[in-house]
Amino acid sequence: MTIRTTLAGLALAPALALPLALPAAAQDMNTATAALMNTEGEEIGTATLEETASGLTHVTIEAEGISEGIHGVHIHETGDCGDGDFSAAGGHLAGDMEHGLVEGGPHPGDLPNAHVQSDGVLAMEAFKSDLDWDMLMDDDGAAFVIHAGADDYESQPSGDAGDRVACGVFEAG
């Protein structure tokens, strides 16, 4: 049974027949997770990207078995960690930007350095305002990489952070 209400001679459809707009917090937001593998092929943690209602992307990284010290961490342009040195992940997700904290920077894939204590645990979070989800989830995907050394935030094209010690391919959801 359909109930119609009239207002000044106009017929109004029942409220349930109209599409419902959910509040931003309840709408599906983009999320992506990468299972991080070390060079021996062991799973050591995860990197997660979650789009927030504010439009920022919340980045969380948790890994273990990382050497003590400062490590560059980046989102790379290709979702491929299949080779032993993780070079298949390509360069940083760059868009049209320069690397680091220089004029014309940073890359969308640049993140702050991660500091690892003697227990080998890397745990950090950051917010990104410039991630393009179409670039992240394009045909060749994207990867998350942990480097052996610190990113100097200026050397081109990638911050001179050294070898890649862990890598994971982002998967939606």
N, C-alpha and C positions, 0 to 999 in steps of 0.2 A: 504494500500500500504506500503510495507516494503522497506526502502532504505538501501543499504549496501555500505560501503566505503571500498576500498581496500588500503592497505599500504604494499608496497613491496610484492604484491601477496597474502597477508593474508586478509581474509574476516573478517570484524569487525561487530559485531551485533550492531543494533541501540542502542543508549544510553538508551532509555526508556525501553528496554527489560532487562537491567541489574538491579539487586536489588540495591536500593538506600541505602546508609549508612547515617543515620541522625547524626548530631553532638551530642555529649554526652548530652548537655543541652536540646536537643529536644527529646531524647529517654525517654521512660517511666521509671521512677524511682520508687522504692518501697516507698509506703506510708502506714501508719496505724494510726488510730485514736481510742481513748478510751473515751467514755462518762463517766465521773466520777460521782459516786453516793456516798452520805454520808451514815452513818449507819441507817438513817431514810428512805432511799430509794429515796431521792430527788436528781435530777441531779444538780450538782454544778459547772461543768466545763468540760474541755477536756484536754487530753494529746495527742500530735501528734508526730509521728516519720516520718521524710522525708529523704530518702537517697538523697545525693547531688552528683553532677557530680564529686566532689573531692573524693568520696568514704566515706566521713564522714556522719554520721546520725545527722540531726538537730532535737533536741528535744525541743518542746515547751509545756509548761504547763500553763493553766489558770484555776483558781478555785476561788470560793468565799465562804464565810461562814466558813473559816478555823480560828482556834484560833490564836491569836497573838503569835508569837514566832518562833523558828527554828524547821523545820520539815524535817525528812528524807523522801526522795522520791526515789522510786525504780521501776524497771521493774521486775515483778515476773514471775515465771516459768510456771504457769498454768492460762489459760484464764477462770477463774471461780470466780465470786464475789458473788455467790448465797447465801451464808450463812450470818448471821447477823454480824459476826466479820471479815469477809473477809479472814479467814484462808484457805479457799478453793483455794486461789490463790497460795498457797505453798510458798516456799522460793524464794530468789532472783534468777533471771536468772544468773546462776553461771558458766556454762561451767566447766572447770577444774581449776578455779581460786579461790583464797581466797577472803574474803570480805575486802573491804576498801583499805587503803593506807599502806598496809603491804607488806612484801616480798611475791611474788606470787599473788598479787592482782592488780587491783580490779576485782570484778565480772563484766561481761558485763552489768548486770542490775543495777550496782551502779551508782548513780548520785550525784552531789553536794547537800548539804542541801538547802532547800528553806526557805527564811526569809519572814515572814508575819507580816505586820504592823497592827495597831489597827483597820483598816478598814476591816480586814478579807480577803483581796485579796491576792492570791498567783499567781504571774506571773513570770515565769522564762524561760530561754532558756539555752541549753547546746549543746555541740557537743560530739558525741561518735564515736570512731574509731574502736571499738571492737564488735559491734552488729552483730550477725549472723542471717540474715533474715530467714534462714531455721529453726533456733531455735524459733524465734518469731512466725512464722506462721506454726509450726508443728501441728500435730493432736490435741494436747491439748491446743494450743494457748499460749497466754501470757497476763498478766494483768499489769496495772499501779497502784501503791499503794502510798498513802500519809499516813505517820505515825504521831502519836501524839507528838513525841519528836524528838530531833536532833539525827542524826546518828553520832556516835563517831569515825567512820572510821577505827575502829580496832577490836572491839568485834566480835567474831565469833559465829554464822555464819552470823549475820545480822546487826551488828552495834548498838544493844541495843536501837533502836529508839522508842520502845513502841508500844502501840496499833495501829491498822490500822483504820484510820478515814475516808478514802475515797478509792474507788476502781473502776476501769473500765477495761473492756475487750477490747483488741485491735482487730480492724477489718480492713482488707486490704482495700485499696482504699482511 
